[in-house]
């Protein structure tokens, strides 16, 4: 919510200097498709992330056509594939007979800024491409394990959530279909990447897990022009 408020404040600042439809406000939502090690099903390197969803707010200013600047605020969620995670846990531990896992999703919140290029394709159809950089806050999921061992073992154990703020970049592209001069429908696609370092404390050591976070977004939404 703080990200969206910051963008709206900047929007009002821009709108005070421009009343020529050069300010764009985009609201969109859709799917989040994890990729790379973020999706990989590997106990040492993967995160077992599944397809999730997102909410995206973009505030853009067409400074001098066809170039402009943009601020993006995104909230992204990806569940964990607990079935596959449990299967790999059992395969890796010869004393583990079965395990039930409850897991929260991965949550990522990012705010970035950058530049874009806009080109008209047809009378009512525009394409926009851009690159952004900024910061991403990533929350790892809280997980509760209830294992079943052949002999003896704990009744349950948990992995607490960790948070890191990491440098993030995104590459985006949008198709805009103009309905009226003041608003349009948009198809938004973008790729996002960050590398987070999560710190975990145990009784004997402090462990830092390095986790790449990367995903594609595919959204539908609308654009207001001021």
Secondary structure by P-SEA (a helix, b strand, c coil): caaaaaaaaaaaaaaaacccccbbbbbbbbbbbbcccccccccccccccccccbbbbbbbbccccccccbbbbbbbbbbbaaaaaaaaaaaacccccbbbbbbbcbbbbbcccccbbbbbccccbbbbbbbbbbbbbbbccbbbbbcccccccccbbbbbbbbbbbbbbbbbcbbbbbcccccccbbbbbbbbbbbbbbbbcccbbbbbbbbbbbcccccbbbbcc
